[in-house]
């Protein structure tokens, strides 16, 4: 089920995720369609909330909450050490630890840097700046990623 950013479920789920992650001693950032929506580029439905964090933080959360790791290594384009899918509200959440993208130069890690902060409810939420988000999309290289990068670049 897709949810509009204006709908209560998206905001509640994002606030729940931020509350959990802000208690950890790590950096993290919202990514993908949810980041596009938070930047005001996508007003329509948000299918899920993708959050990138360091592999060690994902491992710690997996151990702490007994969350299953869904990372399977089957994609030739993307690799993650961890993909956790905690139930944090009505919108699905994926916590992606150790995210890498395959390029002509080999595997490139997507790490922090170029991050901005905003508040959702009482929680701090971190997401890439528009420029950083566009650069990550270009690196990911799928058709939808190129469309998103072009949309950001056009603003």
N, C-alpha and C positions, 0 to 999 in steps of 0.2 A: 504494500500500500504506500503510495506516495503522499507526502504531506507538504503543504505550502509553508513557507517560512513564517507567514503571518499566523498560522494555526498554532494553537497552544501546545500541541504535542511536540513539535520541533523544538520550540524554546525550552520546554520542560526537560526534554531528553538532553539537549545541549547543556543546560544548566546542571543536570545530574552528572553528566560526563565531566564537566569542568570542575565540579565540587570534588569528585573522586581524584582527578588528576592533579588538582592544585594541592592536595594533601601529600603528594609524592614529591620527592626531591629530584625533579627532572624537568627538562623542557619538553614541550609538546606543541603541536599545531593542528588545527582543523585544515583539511585539504579537500580537493575535488569539488563536487557540486555544492556541498555545504559552504565551502569557502567562497565560491562564486556568489551564492545567495547572500552571505554575510557582507560581501562587498557591494551588493545591490545589483549584480548582473543577471541573476536568475531569480525571478519572482515566483515562478511556477513551483511545481511539486519538487520536493527534495526526497529522493528515494532512501538515502541513508546518510550517516555522518561518518566520514573517514577521518581518522586522527592518526597522525604520524608521531612516533616517539622513539627514543633509543631502544635498541634491542634489550639492554639490561633492564630498563624500566618495564618493558612488556614481560620479560621473564619473571620479574619480581611480582607483578600484578597477577600473572598466571599462577604462580606458586601461592600467593597470599589468598586468592579467591577460588583456587582450583578451577580456573577457566581453561578450557581446552584450546590448544593451539591448532588452528586450521591451515597454517602455512603448509603448502604441499610441493612447492618447487616446480610446478608443471608449466608455468608460463615462460616462454623463451624471452619475453620482453621485460618482465618484472620479477623481482625476487624479494621476499621478506623472510626474516627469521621467525617472526611471530605474526599471526593474524588472530586476534581475540575478538569474540562477539558477545560481550556482556549484555545482559538485559538491563538497560538503563532508562527505558521509557518506550513509548509507542513507535518511535522511529528507530530502525536498526542502527547499531553503532559497530564500526570495526576499528579496533585499536591495532595499528600496523607498526610493528617494531622492526627496525633495521631494514627499511625500504630501500631497494636499489633498482636502477633502471639500466638496461643494457643499451650501450651506444657502440659506435664504431671503435671507440677507445677501450671498451670493456665495461664492466659493471661500475656504475657511478652511484654512490650513496646519496640519498636525499636527506640532508641534515638541517639543523636549525640555522638561523641567520636570515636576515631580512624579514623579521617577524614584527607584527604590530599587535597591540592589545586592545580589546574592547570589553565592555561589560555586558553580560547577559544575566539579568536579575542581579543577584549579589555576587556573581562569580566572574572572575577574569577569564577571558577566552583569548587564545592566541591563534593567529592565522598569518600566513605569509602576506607581505605587502603585495599590492597589485603587480608590481614589477617582478617580484620574486615568484609569485604564483604563475604569471605568464611564462617565465623562464622554465619553471618546472613542467608546465604543460607542454612547452615546445620540446623539452627533453624526453617526455613520455612518448610523444610522436604519433599517437593514434589520431584518426580523423577528428574525433570529438575534442581531443586535446588541442589540435591546431585551431579549430573553431573557437574554443574558449580563449586561447592566447590571442587570436585576432580580435575578438570582442574586447578583451582587456586593452590591447594596444590601440584600439580605435577610440577609446575614451580619453 
